[in-house]
């Protein structure tokens, strides 16, 4: 598994009322296959996740993936680390399913015919091949999230960071997307409110008030989070 | 309007290179605009219909796209009727329909990615003066792709305003709509960034 290192990495933004800390300087080394990040809305989970591929730059410290600095070597890091968002509608930018996957493959494969074959193979793998020429806007929520994941996984990244991938989905699709994510051979960093999914991970980070307050094996960490919420 | 009407197929018009099709559409449009006579207008419309027939554009797509352009064309023609009389108005209406049909045929036989590849090829020589063809192509596709999403946002915002009983108030509708479009643009930017598009 790749090594994700946070070296006293923190994020603060300047506001008219002074600096607001989104994430206190945090030091972590993530090497587990599946790492879940849980915590309240606005606790800093997303900031933590977004730092891992350079979507948010740390204002102090550094973040490295396999030794590559996410700020200085952003392009190389993003080739390694894929990122998926809560709302797939913002992520799907092309009109049809196959074209959206092709967009991911543009950099890797210049020949249009070959690119289409690769994209169709990706859709096949995720059970979406019959939707290849269908508009992305006509898909159901679950299919849309599936396509968004297919799009970011098409380039065979080493790590997938998924920011609340099941929050907008119904039970059946939550189960389906969850099984897909946990079954990936890639390293997975999963930000989620779904504690059942978190329990199936190898390591769980609990984020509260812009800091990691618990870090450990899944059961204990989820129990600690539940205790902190339920009092 | 011409977004998402692409229908895969194997007809002559599907197989023609994008450049040829675009050049033909440009030539056709120019002729329609420049040649001002009633028989010519009907001929243009006939030609456009023939193209639709060759491309096997399905009737539903044609009608759906034509309906939108028809409203616009009728308004323009009504205006012309008033200014120049009925003959000119009918000619304008037929011309506009012919142009719209030709555009729909192009969109329904050309996938966005094929269009992008063509743009990348054409903009290629400008690489020497610092233009990145991939980025230009991506900008085009984003502009096209953003339309249906923006329409969805508009409908959602309108419904939200109605649900709160603010349906008649433009400010209750326009302000959140603009805010949401900008927010969506930020999200899409993040998504592109995350996918490494535009990195190099």
Interface residues (C-beta under 8 A of the other chain):
Chain A: X53 X54 X55 X74 X75 X78 X79 X82 X83 X84 X85 X87 X89 X90 X91 X93 X94 X95 X96 X99 X102 X103 X104 X106 X107 X112 X115 X116 X133 X135 X137 X151 X152 X155
Chain B: X3 X4 X6 X7 X8 X111 X112 X113 X114 X117 X134 X141 X142 X144 X145 X148 X149 X152 X184 X187 X188 X190 X191 X192 X193 X194 X195 X196 X197 X199 X200
